[in-house]
Amino acid sequence: MHMVFCAMGTYSIVIDGAQLAAYALNSEKEAYNTMSQSTFLVLIQVLSKPILKKVTKYRTPHEIWCYLKQTYHVDSAFSFIHQMYAVCNMSQTFSTTQFINEFVDKFETEWERLHQLTGSAGSPHRRSLRQFLDYDESKRDFLLTALVQHYPNPIDNLCTKDNLTYVELKSRLFMLSNNNHHQLTTNQLKNDSALVTRTAKRSNKSASYTAPAKETDTKWCTYCKKHGMNYKGHTWQICRRLKRVQEKKTIPDTNNAAALITQAQAHPVVSPSSLYTWKFDTCASSHMTSDIGKFCTLEPYHGTVTIGGDTLLQAEGIGTVIIYCLLPDNTVNSVHLTDVLYVPTLNHNLFSWNSFRSKGYRWEAGVSHIYLYHNTSLVLMTEFHGNLPYIIEVRHHALISFPKSYMYWHASLGHPSKLSETSYLDGDLIPKIPSDFECSTCIQAKSTYSIPPPHPLRSTRPFEIIHSDLSGISPVLSYGNSRYYITFIDDFSRIAWVYFLKQKLEAVTTIQIFIAMAERQFNTKILCFKTDHGGEYINNTLIQLFNQHGI
């Protein structure tokens, strides 16, 4: 409110209680009354109804302000200590699902309240604390302490920079928050399916896809998002749907046992060696298989597939498959399937009629067979087994349903230098050699061993050049409760020294100890330190130390 009254120009009237002089002009009186009325309007808008009933007996804004200050403003030792406790325990109010900029705004609000309390009283200890709070480093260190347990690695790196100001720290933290949010959004969009297919109008659904939600929220549940439900407003740790699913997995449901048996009988698992491995499905939105050996080409793919019973299965690849179908006249026709999904947990193969219907195909159903035509040509034939139509395949082509690239045949026939189609009875199955064909196995087999030239020594004596690096945070504590270690390797002798650190800030002291050890124990001087320019090596204290020793 101080800032509001200052902006209105009524601070002296409300806070200081300024009054008109007896000799004031009429214009001055009108201006004073106008400013007082504006202040009354502001107070009416911001005060609650119970408080307004109590202040109706006061006639000036200053009287209302004095009443509010005496009644509601608490400036005691308890309120001062309580505010200090609130600032020191800011880390307990932060969550990794919360944006860092929101937490920084809350931290600055609490810090400003503590700063005001230290200046409102005349006690010496509060004045001393106010001098401490006026330092920019104090505000910076308090904010770093509040975030260190949530972001240990970035905060640990920032602690090594002595000349970092509070404004620079806020900028670094905002960049960290934006990077984490962007990475989280990108990973979710990559892991979700991007296909939307029509839903079959029958109770026993075969296959469809779930479309990803592209908008994000500060709190959302990964389980509900994956299963196409409302995922905003909660996380997976407190998701009631996930808990119910987990409880059902641990407690057997006797009521659904018959339904599970019926579903298993309706979708029998067909052995890959059988002649009937592909189901002719009229509701599947895409071809699917669980046999990776059937693919001619396969690329990584991430998405979800919904089958009967609203069960979600993970698709891990997409590629092309060739089916060798037996026709009624005992001839074989090869059918090329594109955009076939690899679903390892599907347990059967699905031939999608919807994928062929849009390409000008038609099918006719008989008593025990279904025939698929393209214009007037018969493409494939199916046979019913237990109320389900299966495509009739040719057995002897099972062994050649694997990828048949030139590289596959080149490796299968022992990496020959030339592969002629006329050398084999079934040479027509071998594709022509690509113009850019290279075999890494052949190149390695024909390569010769050559000894590299010796590398010249960069140092001429021990301790002339020292290679140093710091590693951490280790997930497991050492016997001395340390999470970091720093190494010093002599370039000349390759002897290494390892020091364990409990905090990253101990790196400067450890380097000082190592330099002193080299000078006292070995009577020599270190001329060069080689590092990876990490934050622990770039700070004012260490730069001054190297300058003093001429390193």
N, C-alpha and C positions, 0 to 999 in steps of 0.2 A: 504493500500500500504506500510505502514511502516513495517509491518510484512513480506511482500513479499521481500522487499529490504534487510531486515535483514537476511532472509533465503538465499538470493542469495549472501550475503556478499558485497553488493554494497551500503549499507546505507550511508556510509561516502562520497561516490562519488556523490550520488544523492541529499541527504539532506544537508550534510555539505559542499559540493563542494570541496572535497579533490583533490589536483593536484599532479602531479609527481614532484619530486625534480629534479634539474638540473643535479645532479650527478647520476640519476637512471640508473640501468643496463638495457641492452637490454631485458633480460628476464622479468624484472619488467615492462618495457614499454609494452611488448607483453601481459602480464597478465592484465595490466590496460586497454589496448585497447579491449581485449576480454570481460572483465567485462562491459565496457561501451557499447559495441555492444549488449551484452545480455540485458542490461537495455533498450536500444533503442527498441529492439524487443518486450519487455514486454510492453513498453509504446505504441507502435504501435498497439498492440493487444487490449489494454484496452481503448484507447482513441477513441472517435467517429470521423467520417470523417470531420465534420465542425471544430473540434478542431485541428485535424492533419494539416489542411490547414494553421492554424494560427501559429503553432509551427515549421513549416518547416524552418524558418529563424534562429532557434537556433541550435548550433552545439554541445552542451554538454548536458548530462542528467540533470545536476544541473540547467542550464539555463531554460530548459523546466519546471522543478519543480518549480522554482521561479516564472515563468510566471503563471503557474496554481494556485499557492498559492495566488498570488496577484490578480488574476482575479476572481477566483471562491470560494476561502476560505473566508467565512464571519465570522469575530470574533468581532462583535459589541455588544453593550448593547441590541439591539433588538433581535439578534440571541440568545443571552444568555437567555433572558427572555422567548423567544419563546420555547426554548428547555426545560426550567423549566415547562412551561405550558403543553408541550407535555407529560412529565413524570407524572405530577400531574393529567392529564386527560386520563390516560391509560385505566381506567375502561370503558370509552365511546366507545373504539374500540373493546371491548371484546364481544363475543356472546356465548351463551350456546351451540350452535352447533359447536363451534370451540374447538379444542383440547387445553388443558391447557398448554402442553409443547410448542405448537406453540406460545401461548401468552407469555409465560415466555421468550422464545428466543427473541421475539420482545421487551419485557420489558428490557432485558439486553442490547440490542442494543441501545435503547434510553438512558438508564442509563449510558452507556459508553460514549456516545456523550456528555452528560451533564458533566460527570467527566472530559473529555478532555477540555471542554470549561472553566471549573473552574481553570484549571492549565495552560492555555495558556496565561492568562493575569496576570499582576502584581498588580491588585487592591486589597486592603485589604479585601473587603467584599467577593470577589471570593475565596481568600485563606481561609477565615473563613468557607465559604460554602464547600470548598473541604475537610476540616478537618471533617465537619459533614458527608459528603458523604463517607468518608473513613471508618466510623463505619459500621460493619456488621449489626447491629441492624437497621440502617437507611434504608438500602436496603431491609431488611426483612419487615419492617413496611410499606414501600411504596408498596411492592408487595401485602401484605395483604389488604391494603386499596383499591387497584385496583380490588380485587376479592370479597370483602365482600358483595356487593349488588347482586352478582350472585350466590354465595354459602354462604349464611349467617350462617347456622348451622356449617359446618366444619370450616370456618374461625373464627367464634366466639369461637370455642373450641381451635383452635390453638393460639388465642390471649391470652389465660390464661396461656400459657407456657412461662415464662420469659426467660429461658435459651435455647430457641430454636434458632439455627443458621440458616443462609440463606440456606446453603447446605441441612440441615435437612428439612427445609420448602419445598424446591424444590422436595425432595424425597417424602414427604407426598402428595404434590399436584399431582405428577406424578402417585402415587398409586391411588389417588382419580379419576384422569382422566381415568386410565385403568379400574377401577371398574365400573364407569359409562358407559363406552363404552361397556364393556362385558355384563353388565346387560341389556343395551338397545338392543344389538344384540340377547341375549337369549330370551328376551320377544317377539321380533318380530318373531323369528323362531318358538316360541311356539304358537303364535296367528295365524300363517298362515297355510294354508292347505298343506299337504305333498303328496297329491295324484295327479297323472296325468292320465287322461283318454283320450280315443280317441274321436275325434270330429265327430258328425254325419254329413253326407254329405246331408243336406237338410236345407232349409231356416228357418223352425220353429224348432229350437234346443230345446231339452227337458231338458237335464241336463248334466253337465260336471264340472270338477274341474279346479281350477287354481293352478299352481305350484308356490311355493314361490321362490323369488330370494334370494340366500344365501349370495351374496356379499353385503357389506354395503359401504356407502359413508359418507363424512362429512356432506353433505346436501342432504336430501332426503325427499320426500313427502309421508306421511302415506296414504293419499287418493289414490294417483296413484299406490302405491305399493299394496294396498288392491284390486284394480280393475284391476291389471295386466297390467298397462301402464308404460311408462318410468318415473321413480320416482326420478332419480338422478338430482342434480343441482339446486333444489329448495325445498321449504318447503310448508306445507299445507296453511300457512297464505297468500302466494302469488300465490297459484295454480290457474291458469286460468280455468282449467277444473272444479274444485270444485265451483268456482264462477258462471260458466255457469249453473251448476246443481242447485245451490241455486236460481239463477234467474228464472229458469224454474219452480221451486216449488212455487215461489211467484206469478208468472204471468201465468194464465191458457192458455194452448195452444189449440186453437180451431181446428187446423189442425190435431192434433193427437187424437181428441175425438173419431172419428169413429174407428180408429185403436184400441183404448183401449176397446171400446165396443165389437169389433170383438174378441179381445183376451179374454175378460171375457166370451163371449159365447162359445169360443172354449175350455175353461178350467172352467167348472162350479164347484161351491163348493158343495160337496156332504155331506149331513148330516151324522154324525156318526151312527145314528140309521138305516140308509138305508142298504139294502142288497148289494148294489153295491158301495163300498167305496174304492176299489183298482183299479187303472187304469193299464191295461196291456200295458206297454210302451216298445217299441222295441229299443229306442235310449238312455234311461236312463242308466247311467253307474253304478248306485247303487240304492238299494231300499231306499225309503224315505217316511216319514210320519210326519204329524203335530200333531198326537194324541198320547200323552205320555202314555195314558192308554192301548195302544196296546202292549207295550213292556213287555216281560218276564224278560229280564235283560237289564240294561241301565248303561252305563258308560259315564263320562264326555268326551267331544270331542270338539275341536275348529277347524273350517275350514269354507270354503265358497263353495257355490253351485251356478252354473250359469244356469239359466233357459232361456226360450224364451225371445227374446228382449234384450239379454245380461244383464239381471238383476241378481244381486248378492244377495244371501240369506245366512244367517248365520246358520251353523249347530252347535248345542249345545250338542249333545249326539250321541252315537252309541250303538246298542244292538241287541237283537234277538226278533223276532216276530213270532207268530204262527197264520196262517190263516186256518180257518175251511171252506173248499171249498165244495160246493154241486156239485155232479156229476150227469150225466144224469139218472142213475138208482136210484136216491134219496139217495144214500149213501154219507157219509161225509168223506172226506180225509183231514188230517191235514198236512199243508205245513209249514216247518220250514224255516224262512228267517233269515240269519245271516248278520252281518255288515249293519244293517238298520240304516240310518241316521235320527236323530230327528231334523227336521227343523220346528220351530214353525210358521213361516210366510209362509209356502208353501200352506196351505189351502186345500190340497188334498193329497192322498196317491199314490205313484208310485211303481208298481211292475216292476223290471228291468229284461227284457228278457236276456240282456247281461250277467247278473250274473249267469243265469242258462244254457246258451248256452255252456259255457266252461266245464260244468259238465256232458255232454252227453245227454242233454234234446233236444227235437225237438217239434215243434208245427205245427198244421195243421189248416187251415182256411176254414170255411164254409161260407154259405150265411149270417148267423146272429150270428155265434159262432166261437170261436177259442179254440182249444183243445191242452193242453200241455201234452206231453208224456215223460216218462223216460223208455227207451227201448220200451217195449210193454204195459206198465202200464199207464193208464190215471191218471194224477196228479191233474189237475184242468180244469175248463171250464169257459170261458168268454162269455159275451153277449154284443152286440153292443147297445149303447145308444147315439144317436146323433153323429154318425161316430166315436165314441171312444169305445174300448172294456173294459168292467169292469168285474172283477172276481166276481162270484156269491158265496156269503158267507151264512152261516147258522145263523139265527137270535138268536136261543136259546143259542148259544155259545157266544153271545156278552158279557154276564155277567161274563164269566170265561176267558175272554181274557186278564185279568190283571195278574200280576206276581203271579205264583202259587207255590212259594217256601213253604217249610214246615213252615217257620216262618209266612207266610201270613195266612195259614189255622189255625195255632196255635192261632194267634191273633184274627182271625175272629170268631172262635168258643169259645172265652172267656178264653183263656189261660188254657186249661185243662192239668192235669199232664200227662195223657196218651191219645194218639189219635189213635184209632183203625180203620183200614180200613173197617172192617166188620160191624161197627156201623152205616154206611150210605149206601144208595142205590148206590150213585156215589162215593163210597170210593176209587175206582181205580184212581180218580183224585188227591188223596192226596199222595204226595211222602213219602218215608220212612224217618224216623227221622235221621238226620246226627249224626255221632258219637261225634262230637264236638259241638253239639247244646247247646246254652245258650240264655236265654231270660232275658234281663236286667229288664224288667217290673216285671217278676216273682221274680227275686232276690230282687228288691227293696220292693215289696209287702211283702215278707217273712222276711225281715230284721228287726232287733230290734234296738231300740234307746238306746244308751249308752252315758252317760255323760263323756266327756273326763276329765282326772285329771287336777286339777288347775295347771297353769304354775307358777313356783316359781318366785318371784320378782328378777329382776336383779339389782335393785338399792334400797338403804335403806333410801334415803332422796332426796328432790327436788334438781334438777340441778346436780345430780351426773353423770347421763348419758343423753346426748342430741342427739336426732336423727335429722339429717339435710339433706335436699335435695333441689336442684334448678331445676325449671321447666321453659321452654321457648323453642323456640320463640312462643309467642301467636299470632295467626292471627289477633286478635282484640286488639286495644290499650285500656288500662285502662283509667279511668278519669284523671289520672296523666301522661298520655302518656308513660306508662311503658309496656314492653313486657315480662318481666321475674318476677318471684317471688321466694323467698327462704323461707323455713319453718324451724322452730326450735321446736321440740316436746320434752317435758320433759318426761323421761321414768317413773318417779315415779308418777306424778300427771296427766299425759296425757294432760297437758295444752300446747297449741300451739301458736306460734308467727309467723306472716307472714309479710314479708317485700317485697315491690315492688321495682324492679330494672329496670332502663332504658337500662342498658348495663350489659353484663355478668361480665365485669371487676369490677363492684361494689360489687361483692360477698365478696371479701376480706375485704373491708371497713365495710360492713354490719356485718360480723362475729365479727370484732373488736368492733363494737358498741354493739352487743348483749352480748359479754363477759363482757364489761364494765358495761352494765346495770345490769347483774346478780350480779356482785361484789358490785356495789354501792347501788342498790335498795333492794336487798335481802340479802346482807351481807353473801354471800356464794361463793364457788369456783366450777367451772365446772371441773370435773375430766376426762371425756371421751366424745369425739365427734364420733358418728357413722354415716358414710356416705356411698355412693355407689362408692367411689373412682373415682368420676368424675374429669375432668380436672380443674374445678374451685376450688377443694379442694387440688390438688396436684401442688403446686408451691412454690418457695423458700420463698416468703413473708409470706404465711400462715404457712408453716412449721416452720419458725423462730418464728412466733407469738405463735404457740402451744408450742414450746420449752420454750419460755419465761414464759408462764403461767403454765408449767408443765402438759399440757393436752396430 
